[in-house]
C-alpha cells in the first residue's frame, strides 16, 4: 500500500506517492490547475500512480493541501500549506529552520523549532507582488519564456530599479525601461531584486535561522534565489523536489 499527498495551487497541482513507511518519494507528477481544482488534483495523482503501475485502490490514505485542498472530494484529510511545506522541507533537508515558500498566488515565511514544528509564520496573500504571478506578468511584458527568466539575469552587475510594490505599476516601470533601451537582462535582474525584497521582508519578520530552504515553484528561478541570498545574507537550499514540498508534507501527514 501507498500514501499520497496532493497540493492544489493556483497555477499547478502536484501529487506525490510515498511508501506506507513514508521514507521516500516513489513518484511525483505536476499538472496545470486551470479552472477545475479537483480534476487537476486527481489528474496529478493519477499520473503519479500510473508511473508506479498502481491504482487509487492501492492507496491507504490521500491528504490534500494548497488553496484547493477542500475541493478534493474523496481525500481523507486536508492541512494548510504552512504545516505541509514545513513538514516537506524538513523531510527534504532535516536541518531546516527557516522555510520560504513562494508560489503562484502567495508567499510565506516560516520559522521552525528544533522539533521541526512551525514556531511562527507570516504570509502575503493580498498582492501579487512577491509571488509567481508577478514573475509571470513581467515575463509576458518582456516577451521572455518564464522557464528562461531566471538564468537570463545571472551575473548582471547593474540591475534596473523597479521601485513599485504594485504589480500593475511595476509593469509600467518595466515598459519604461524597455522604451529607454535598457538591456533586457538588466530589467530581468531588477525584477528579481524587486520580488526578493518583498520575500526578504517576510523572512525577516519571523527571524532567519540556518538552514534556510526555499520551496514552491519560484524556487526553480535561480535569479530570485540568488537575489534573496544576497539580501538575507544566508545560503538558501533548493532541493530538486522543492516544488513538491507541500505535497510531500501532506503525504507525510497522512
TORKOL-4160 file (C-alpha; in steps of 0.2 Angstrom, whole numbers, padded with zeros to 4 digits, m for minus):
254
<pt num="1" X="0000" Y="0000" Z="0000"/>
<pt num="2" X="0005" Y="0018" Z="m0003"/>
<pt num="3" X="0001" Y="0035" Z="0004"/>
<pt num="4" X="m0001" Y="0051" Z="m0006"/>
<pt num="5" X="m0001" Y="0070" Z="m0004"/>
<pt num="6" X="m0009" Y="0082" Z="m0017"/>
<pt num="7" X="m0005" Y="0100" Z="m0017"/>
<pt num="8" X="m0018" Y="0111" Z="m0027"/>
<pt num="9" X="m0010" Y="0128" Z="m0030"/>
<pt num="10" X="m0017" Y="0142" Z="m0041"/>
<pt num="11" X="m0006" Y="0138" Z="m0056"/>
<pt num="12" X="m0002" Y="0119" Z="m0054"/>
<pt num="13" X="m0007" Y="0104" Z="m0044"/>
<pt num="14" X="0006" Y="0092" Z="m0038"/>
<pt num="15" X="0005" Y="0075" Z="m0032"/>
<pt num="16" X="0017" Y="0063" Z="m0023"/>
<pt num="17" X="0016" Y="0045" Z="m0018"/>
<pt num="18" X="0026" Y="0038" Z="m0004"/>
<pt num="19" X="0028" Y="0020" Z="0003"/>
<pt num="20" X="0017" Y="0017" Z="0018"/>
<pt num="21" X="0033" Y="0018" Z="0028"/>
<pt num="22" X="0034" Y="0036" Z="0022"/>
<pt num="23" X="0053" Y="0035" Z="0020"/>
<pt num="24" X="0055" Y="0040" Z="0001"/>
<pt num="25" X="0046" Y="0049" Z="m0013"/>
<pt num="26" X="0042" Y="0035" Z="m0025"/>
<pt num="27" X="0033" Y="0045" Z="m0038"/>
<pt num="28" X="0028" Y="0063" Z="m0042"/>
<pt num="29" X="0018" Y="0072" Z="m0055"/>
<pt num="30" X="0013" Y="0090" Z="m0059"/>
<pt num="31" X="m0002" Y="0097" Z="m0070"/>
<pt num="32" X="m0009" Y="0114" Z="m0073"/>
<pt num="33" X="m0024" Y="0118" Z="m0061"/>
<pt num="34" X="m0034" Y="0128" Z="m0074"/>
<pt num="35" X="m0052" Y="0130" Z="m0069"/>
<pt num="36" X="m0056" Y="0114" Z="m0061"/>
<pt num="37" X="m0045" Y="0112" Z="m0045"/>
<pt num="38" X="m0052" Y="0095" Z="m0040"/>
<pt num="39" X="m0050" Y="0087" Z="m0058"/>
<pt num="40" X="m0032" Y="0094" Z="m0058"/>
<pt num="41" X="m0028" Y="0086" Z="m0041"/>
<pt num="42" X="m0035" Y="0069" Z="m0046"/>
<pt num="43" X="m0026" Y="0070" Z="m0063"/>
<pt num="44" X="m0009" Y="0074" Z="m0055"/>
<pt num="45" X="m0012" Y="0059" Z="m0043"/>
<pt num="46" X="m0017" Y="0048" Z="m0057"/>
<pt num="47" X="m0001" Y="0052" Z="m0067"/>
<pt num="48" X="0010" Y="0049" Z="m0051"/>
<pt num="49" X="0001" Y="0032" Z="m0048"/>
<pt num="50" X="0002" Y="0027" Z="m0066"/>
<pt num="51" X="0021" Y="0030" Z="m0065"/>
<pt num="52" X="0021" Y="0016" Z="m0052"/>
<pt num="53" X="0009" Y="0005" Z="m0061"/>
<pt num="54" X="m0003" Y="0007" Z="m0046"/>
<pt num="55" X="m0021" Y="0012" Z="m0044"/>
<pt num="56" X="m0031" Y="0023" Z="m0032"/>
<pt num="57" X="m0036" Y="0006" Z="m0023"/>
<pt num="58" X="m0018" Y="0004" Z="m0019"/>
<pt num="59" X="m0018" Y="0020" Z="m0008"/>
<pt num="60" X="m0020" Y="0018" Z="0011"/>
<pt num="61" X="m0023" Y="0037" Z="0013"/>
<pt num="62" X="m0024" Y="0053" Z="0002"/>
<pt num="63" X="m0021" Y="0070" Z="0010"/>
<pt num="64" X="m0023" Y="0087" Z="0002"/>
<pt num="65" X="m0016" Y="0104" Z="0004"/>
<pt num="66" X="m0015" Y="0121" Z="m0006"/>
<pt num="67" X="m0028" Y="0133" Z="m0009"/>
<pt num="68" X="m0039" Y="0120" Z="m0017"/>
<pt num="69" X="m0037" Y="0107" Z="m0003"/>
<pt num="70" X="m0055" Y="0107" Z="0002"/>
<pt num="71" X="m0061" Y="0104" Z="m0016"/>
<pt num="72" X="m0053" Y="0087" Z="m0017"/>
<pt num="73" X="m0068" Y="0076" Z="m0013"/>
<pt num="74" X="m0063" Y="0059" Z="m0008"/>
<pt num="75" X="m0047" Y="0064" Z="0001"/>
<pt num="76" X="m0045" Y="0058" Z="0019"/>
<pt num="77" X="m0040" Y="0074" Z="0027"/>
<pt num="78" X="m0033" Y="0091" Z="0022"/>
<pt num="79" X="m0020" Y="0103" Z="0030"/>
<pt num="80" X="m0014" Y="0121" Z="0027"/>
<pt num="81" X="0001" Y="0125" Z="0016"/>
<pt num="82" X="0010" Y="0131" Z="0031"/>
<pt num="83" X="0010" Y="0114" Z="0040"/>
<pt num="84" X="0013" Y="0104" Z="0024"/>
<pt num="85" X="0028" Y="0115" Z="0017"/>
<pt num="86" X="0036" Y="0115" Z="0034"/>
<pt num="87" X="0035" Y="0096" Z="0035"/>
<pt num="88" X="0040" Y="0093" Z="0017"/>
<pt num="89" X="0055" Y="0105" Z="0019"/>
<pt num="90" X="0061" Y="0095" Z="0035"/>
<pt num="91" X="0059" Y="0079" Z="0025"/>
<pt num="92" X="0070" Y="0086" Z="0011"/>
<pt num="93" X="0083" Y="0094" Z="0022"/>
<pt num="94" X="0082" Y="0089" Z="0041"/>
<pt num="95" X="0092" Y="0104" Z="0047"/>
<pt num="96" X="0079" Y="0116" Z="0040"/>
<pt num="97" X="0075" Y="0130" Z="0052"/>
<pt num="98" X="0068" Y="0143" Z="0040"/>
<pt num="99" X="0056" Y="0140" Z="0026"/>
<pt num="100" X="0052" Y="0152" Z="0012"/>
<pt num="101" X="0038" Y="0147" Z="0001"/>
<pt num="102" X="0034" Y="0157" Z="m0015"/>
<pt num="103" X="0020" Y="0150" Z="m0025"/>
<pt num="104" X="0009" Y="0157" Z="m0039"/>
<pt num="105" X="m0003" Y="0166" Z="m0028"/>
<pt num="106" X="0005" Y="0170" Z="m0012"/>
<pt num="107" X="0022" Y="0169" Z="m0002"/>
<pt num="108" X="0025" Y="0163" Z="0015"/>
<pt num="109" X="0040" Y="0163" Z="0028"/>
<pt num="110" X="0040" Y="0150" Z="0042"/>
<pt num="111" X="0051" Y="0148" Z="0057"/>
<pt num="112" X="0053" Y="0130" Z="0063"/>
<pt num="113" X="0058" Y="0125" Z="0080"/>
<pt num="114" X="0071" Y="0112" Z="0084"/>
<pt num="115" X="0057" Y="0098" Z="0083"/>
<pt num="116" X="0053" Y="0104" Z="0065"/>
<pt num="117" X="0036" Y="0111" Z="0071"/>
<pt num="118" X="0030" Y="0129" Z="0065"/>
<pt num="119" X="0035" Y="0141" Z="0078"/>
<pt num="120" X="0030" Y="0157" Z="0068"/>
<pt num="121" X="0025" Y="0162" Z="0051"/>
<pt num="122" X="0019" Y="0177" Z="0040"/>
<pt num="123" X="0010" Y="0176" Z="0024"/>
<pt num="124" X="0007" Y="0188" Z="0009"/>
<pt num="125" X="m0009" Y="0184" Z="0001"/>
<pt num="126" X="m0016" Y="0202" Z="m0003"/>
<pt num="127" X="m0005" Y="0207" Z="m0018"/>
<pt num="128" X="0003" Y="0198" Z="m0032"/>
<pt num="129" X="0020" Y="0206" Z="m0029"/>
<pt num="130" X="0032" Y="0194" Z="m0021"/>
<pt num="131" X="0023" Y="0179" Z="m0030"/>
<pt num="132" X="0025" Y="0168" Z="m0045"/>
<pt num="133" X="0011" Y="0178" Z="m0053"/>
<pt num="134" X="0022" Y="0194" Z="m0053"/>
<pt num="135" X="0036" Y="0185" Z="m0062"/>
<pt num="136" X="0023" Y="0178" Z="m0075"/>
<pt num="137" X="0016" Y="0196" Z="m0078"/>
<pt num="138" X="0034" Y="0203" Z="m0080"/>
<pt num="139" X="0040" Y="0188" Z="m0092"/>
<pt num="140" X="0025" Y="0192" Z="m0103"/>
<pt num="141" X="0029" Y="0210" Z="m0103"/>
<pt num="142" X="0047" Y="0207" Z="m0109"/>
<pt num="143" X="0042" Y="0193" Z="m0121"/>
<pt num="144" X="0053" Y="0180" Z="m0112"/>
<pt num="145" X="0048" Y="0162" Z="m0108"/>
<pt num="146" X="0045" Y="0160" Z="m0089"/>
<pt num="147" X="0057" Y="0145" Z="m0089"/>
<pt num="148" X="0071" Y="0155" Z="m0096"/>
<pt num="149" X="0068" Y="0170" Z="m0084"/>
<pt num="150" X="0079" Y="0165" Z="m0070"/>
<pt num="151" X="0095" Y="0161" Z="m0080"/>
<pt num="152" X="0094" Y="0177" Z="m0091"/>
<pt num="153" X="0100" Y="0189" Z="m0077"/>
<pt num="154" X="0113" Y="0178" Z="m0069"/>
<pt num="155" X="0129" Y="0189" Z="m0067"/>
<pt num="156" X="0121" Y="0206" Z="m0071"/>
<pt num="157" X="0131" Y="0219" Z="m0062"/>
<pt num="158" X="0118" Y="0233" Z="m0064"/>
<pt num="159" X="0100" Y="0228" Z="m0061"/>
<pt num="160" X="0087" Y="0240" Z="m0067"/>
<pt num="161" X="0077" Y="0248" Z="m0052"/>
<pt num="162" X="0059" Y="0243" Z="m0050"/>
<pt num="163" X="0053" Y="0253" Z="m0036"/>
<pt num="164" X="0034" Y="0250" Z="m0036"/>
<pt num="165" X="0027" Y="0237" Z="m0025"/>
<pt num="166" X="0012" Y="0235" Z="m0035"/>
<pt num="167" X="0012" Y="0223" Z="m0050"/>
<pt num="168" X="0002" Y="0235" Z="m0061"/>
<pt num="169" X="0014" Y="0250" Z="m0058"/>
<pt num="170" X="0029" Y="0239" Z="m0059"/>
<pt num="171" X="0024" Y="0233" Z="m0076"/>
<pt num="172" X="0023" Y="0251" Z="m0081"/>
<pt num="173" X="0041" Y="0253" Z="m0075"/>
<pt num="174" X="0047" Y="0238" Z="m0085"/>
<pt num="175" X="0039" Y="0245" Z="m0101"/>
<pt num="176" X="0048" Y="0262" Z="m0097"/>
<pt num="177" X="0064" Y="0253" Z="m0095"/>
<pt num="178" X="0062" Y="0244" Z="m0112"/>
<pt num="179" X="0057" Y="0260" Z="m0121"/>
<pt num="180" X="0073" Y="0269" Z="m0114"/>
<pt num="181" X="0084" Y="0255" Z="m0121"/>
<pt num="182" X="0089" Y="0247" Z="m0105"/>
<pt num="183" X="0096" Y="0229" Z="m0109"/>
<pt num="184" X="0083" Y="0216" Z="m0106"/>
<pt num="185" X="0095" Y="0206" Z="m0094"/>
<pt num="186" X="0096" Y="0221" Z="m0083"/>
<pt num="187" X="0077" Y="0223" Z="m0082"/>
<pt num="188" X="0075" Y="0205" Z="m0078"/>
<pt num="189" X="0088" Y="0206" Z="m0064"/>
<pt num="190" X="0079" Y="0221" Z="m0057"/>
<pt num="191" X="0063" Y="0211" Z="m0057"/>
<pt num="192" X="0072" Y="0198" Z="m0047"/>
<pt num="193" X="0078" Y="0211" Z="m0035"/>
<pt num="194" X="0060" Y="0218" Z="m0033"/>
<pt num="195" X="0052" Y="0201" Z="m0029"/>
<pt num="196" X="0066" Y="0196" Z="m0017"/>
<pt num="197" X="0064" Y="0212" Z="m0007"/>
<pt num="198" X="0046" Y="0208" Z="m0004"/>
<pt num="199" X="0050" Y="0190" Z="0001"/>
<pt num="200" X="0065" Y="0195" Z="0012"/>
<pt num="201" X="0054" Y="0207" Z="0022"/>
<pt num="202" X="0043" Y="0192" Z="0026"/>
<pt num="203" X="0058" Y="0181" Z="0031"/>
<pt num="204" X="0065" Y="0194" Z="0042"/>
<pt num="205" X="0048" Y="0196" Z="0052"/>
<pt num="206" X="0050" Y="0178" Z="0058"/>
<pt num="207" X="0068" Y="0178" Z="0060"/>
<pt num="208" X="0080" Y="0170" Z="0048"/>
<pt num="209" X="0090" Y="0155" Z="0055"/>
<pt num="210" X="0100" Y="0142" Z="0046"/>
<pt num="211" X="0097" Y="0131" Z="0037"/>
<pt num="212" X="0086" Y="0141" Z="0025"/>
<pt num="213" X="0076" Y="0131" Z="0012"/>
<pt num="214" X="0065" Y="0138" Z="m0002"/>
<pt num="215" X="0050" Y="0129" Z="m0008"/>
<pt num="216" X="0037" Y="0132" Z="m0021"/>
<pt num="217" X="0038" Y="0135" Z="m0040"/>
<pt num="218" X="0048" Y="0151" Z="m0039"/>
<pt num="219" X="0062" Y="0141" Z="m0030"/>
<pt num="220" X="0067" Y="0135" Z="m0048"/>
<pt num="221" X="0071" Y="0153" Z="m0053"/>
<pt num="222" X="0090" Y="0155" Z="m0049"/>
<pt num="223" X="0089" Y="0173" Z="m0051"/>
<pt num="224" X="0076" Y="0176" Z="m0037"/>
<pt num="225" X="0086" Y="0163" Z="m0026"/>
<pt num="226" X="0102" Y="0172" Z="m0029"/>
<pt num="227" X="0094" Y="0189" Z="m0025"/>
<pt num="228" X="0086" Y="0183" Z="m0009"/>
<pt num="229" X="0103" Y="0175" Z="m0003"/>
<pt num="230" X="0111" Y="0192" Z="m0005"/>
<pt num="231" X="0098" Y="0201" Z="0004"/>
<pt num="232" X="0096" Y="0189" Z="0018"/>
<pt num="233" X="0115" Y="0185" Z="0020"/>
<pt num="234" X="0111" Y="0167" Z="0021"/>
<pt num="235" X="0113" Y="0152" Z="0009"/>
<pt num="236" X="0097" Y="0145" Z="0003"/>
<pt num="237" X="0095" Y="0127" Z="0000"/>
<pt num="238" X="0084" Y="0122" Z="m0016"/>
<pt num="239" X="0080" Y="0104" Z="m0017"/>
<pt num="240" X="0076" Y="0096" Z="m0034"/>
<pt num="241" X="0059" Y="0092" Z="m0026"/>
<pt num="242" X="0056" Y="0110" Z="m0019"/>
<pt num="243" X="0040" Y="0112" Z="m0030"/>
<pt num="244" X="0033" Y="0096" Z="m0022"/>
<pt num="245" X="0037" Y="0101" Z="m0004"/>
<pt num="246" X="0019" Y="0104" Z="0000"/>
<pt num="247" X="0013" Y="0088" Z="m0007"/>
<pt num="248" X="0027" Y="0078" Z="0002"/>
<pt num="249" X="0021" Y="0086" Z="0018"/>
<pt num="250" X="0003" Y="0081" Z="0015"/>
<pt num="251" X="0008" Y="0063" Z="0011"/>
<pt num="252" X="0019" Y="0063" Z="0027"/>
<pt num="253" X="0004" Y="0069" Z="0037"/>
<pt num="254" X="m0007" Y="0055" Z="0031"/>
